[in-house]
Structure formats: structure tokens, C-alpha cells
Amino acid sequence: MNLMKIWDISRTLTPELAPWPGDAGFSFDLNWKMAEGASVNVGALEMSVHNGTHADAIFHFEPNGETIERMPLDAYIGPAVVVDVPSSVMQMEVDYFAAFERNLAGAPRLLVKTNRWPDPTVFPTSIPVISSGLPVWLQGRGVKLLGVDLPSVDSIDAKHLANHHALAAAGIAIVESLDLSSVDPGVYNLAALPLKIAGGDGAPLRAVLWRD
């Protein structure tokens, strides 16, 4: 019997996982404990919806944008292309991704592996970002989702979040803080469904890849 290989590309939620500076970190506590006589263990968690691997809703950066429970689910599940970006690259230009245009035609979800956030307990001071022309180029290729192994698709010090706005205008869903460290470049199947949080500006998700 052949078992299907699954790559878990989510970051583990722990108190040590660095949140965005100033945002709420992750905590988990057992409120009921079998070790103390309870019939079951029952835990409770507290966290920002942008802590760990998560999806951004348009409402995150546009006051009248769609909240997370209204985001189209088809963007978060289906064929995807993992692309490895060299560590020397600080701005990801269209020219680099053009080499993968044929793959994107059949797998319209782009996952960008930069390996620029290897230690999730330390928040990065700078990160590579996509070029301003990439969202429109991806839209023209039918891409539905952009996922990155970084805390944002914009620079750390960005205030306007131009790339977030451009991706939303292009109809491209955003997934951030993936862990692609154990995944080789290539075409996979992706499932990365955000939690259904009413009115949410984003949601954590469990992202996995597999191949048929």
C-alpha cells in the first residue's frame, strides 16, 4: 500500500513564535485538566489572527473589503507552483517568474520560497518584496493566490500596504508566513483553508501540499 506524502507547510503555533511587533502573540492553556481530576482536557487559546501561517482578508487593509468568511474558498485549494527565489533577491521582479508561466497556467497558485525567515522565534528586520508590476502580471495568467514564507507581501516598514491593495485589485488571495523549508520547487496540490471567523480581517490556516 502506497501512502500519499503530505508536506505540512504551516508554522507551528507556540508562544515562542514571533508575532508582528506590537501584535498579540500566541498562548494556549488547559483550563480543564485530567491530571487535576477533570473528565477531559479542554484548552483555550489567545492570538492575533495574523500570528503564524494565515490568510489575509481584504478587510485587513480596506475598510469596506471582504471579511475572511466571505473570501472565495476556491483560491485556497487546488494546484500550486512552488518557486525558489535566491537569497540575494530583495525585489521579486516579473522577469524571474516568467520562467514558470507554463506551470502557472495549469497550477494558478504561486508559493514563493525565499528562506529569509528561518528562525520563527525572531521577527525579521527586512524581507524581500514583490515588484509593483507582479500582481497585474499574475492576474493576466489567471493566478488566484500568492503565498509567501514571509510575514508580509509588503516591506516590514510599509504603511500603505501597496502590494496588498494591488493583489486584492487583481483578485489574488494572500497567504503569509508559510514554512516551505522542506519543499522542493515544483507543482503540487495545495489545501490552505482559513478558519471561518465572522467579520475577521484574517484567519490562521493549516496549509499542506501533496502530489497525486
N, C-alpha and C positions, 0 to 999 in steps of 0.2 A: 504494500500500500504506500503510495507516494503522498507525503504530506506537503501541502502548499506552504511555501516560505512566505512569511509576512515580515515586513520591515516596519517596526514601530518608529515613527519619525516625530514623536511628541516628546517634549521635555518633561521630565518627572517633576510633579508639583511637590516641593518641600519648602520648609521655612528658609532653607539656605539659598533658594533660587532668587536671584537679584531682581527686584521689581524695577519698573521705571522710577527714576529718582523722584521722591515725593509721593509716589503712589502706594497703595496698600499692598503689603506683601502677603504671602500665603501662610495660613495657620490651620492646623487640624487638631482637634481634641476629641477624646472619647468622653461624652457626657454620661453615658451608662457603661459600666464595666463589669463583665462577668467575673473578673478577678475580685471584685468587691461585692459580689452577691447578686448582681443583676442577671436577668434571664437571658439577655443578649448584649452584645456590644453595639452601641449606637454612637456614631461620630458626627461632629458638626465642623464645618469649615468656614473660614472667612478669607476673602481675597478680592483683589481687583479682577474684573473680567478680562483685563489685558495682561494678567500675570501668567507666564508660561505660554504654551502654544495656543493661539487664539485666532479667531476671525474678527475683523473689524466690520461693524455695520456702518452704513453711510451716515447714520445719526451721530456717530462718533465725531465727525468733523463738519457736518452740515446740519444746522438746527432743525430743518424740515426733512431730513433724509430718512430713508427706511431704517427701522429698528431691526434688530437681529432676527426676531422671529418671522419677519416678513421678507428676509433675503431669499432669493430663489435657490432652492436646495440643489438643483442640477449642476450648479457651479462647483459644488464641493465633492462631487463623486463622479468618477469616470477616468478615462485615460489621461496620463500626465507625462510630461517630459522633465527629467532632472538634468540640469545643466551645471557643470562645474566652472566657476569663474575664478581665474587666477588671483592669488592673494595680493598681487601688485596692483590690481584694478581698483580704483576708488570711485569711478563713474562708469556704470554699465551702459555702453552705447548700443544702438540698434545694430550696428555692423557686426558686433560679436554674436548676437542672437540670430542673425540672418542665416548662419550656417545650419541652424536647426529648424528652418522654416518648414521643410518637408515633414519632419517629425511632428511639429505643432499642428499641421493640417489634420492629422489623424488622432492627435492627443492634445486637445486645446486647453491644457492647464500647464503652466510653466512654474517649476520649482527651482529656485536659484540657490545653489550650494556655494557659499563663499568661504566657509571655515574660519570666519573672522570673529566668532564668539564661542571659542572652545570651552571656556570656563563659565558655566551658567551662574556661578556664585558671585561673579564680578561683572558689573554692568560696564559695557564698553564706552569709551570716551569719544570714539568716532567710528563710523561704519561706512562702507561703500553704499552708493545710492544709484538708482536707475536714472538714465538721462531723461530729459523732459519730453523727448520725442518717442520714447518707448511705448507708453500707453496707447497712442494712436496707431502705431505700427502693429502692436499686438491685437488691437481691435480689428484691424484690417485682415488679420489671419484667423479671426474667429475665436481668439483666446478668451476663456471665461474666468480664469483665476490666475493670480500671481501669488506664489508663496515664497517666502524668504527665510533663511536661517538667521535672521537678524531681528532686533526688537522693533524695527520700523522700516517702511519703504521710503521714508524721508530721513534726512540727516537728524542727528540727535538734538541739535540746537534749532531745528526748524520751528517756526511759529505758525505759518500759514498752511503748512502741510500740502504743498502744491502737488506732490506726486499722488497723495491720497485723493485729492479732488480730480486729478486728471484720470486716474484709474476708474473712479466712480463714473465720470462722464463717458468713459469708454465702455462701461458695462462690465468691468472686470472686478471680481471679488478679491479681497485681500486677506491673506493668511500670513501671520508673522510668528517669529520665534520657533520655527521648525528645528528639528535636530536631524540633519542629513549626513552626519559624520560617517555613518556606516553604510551609506548608499552610493553605489557607483552611478555615473551618468548613464542615461538611457531612458527607455519608455517603460512605464509601469501603469498599473491601475491604482487610483487614489480614492480613499474614503476619508473625509475630514469634516464631519458634520458638527456644526456648532450647537451648543445647548439652546433649547427653545426658551429664551428668557424674555418675558413680556416687557417691551419698552427698552430692551437692552441696547447699549451702544457697542456691544461686542459680546463675545462668549468664548469660554475655553472649549477646546475640542480634543478628541483623540484621533490623531492622523496616522494612517497606515498606508503602506504600499504593498502590492503583490503583483505577481505575473501569472497569467493563465498557463 
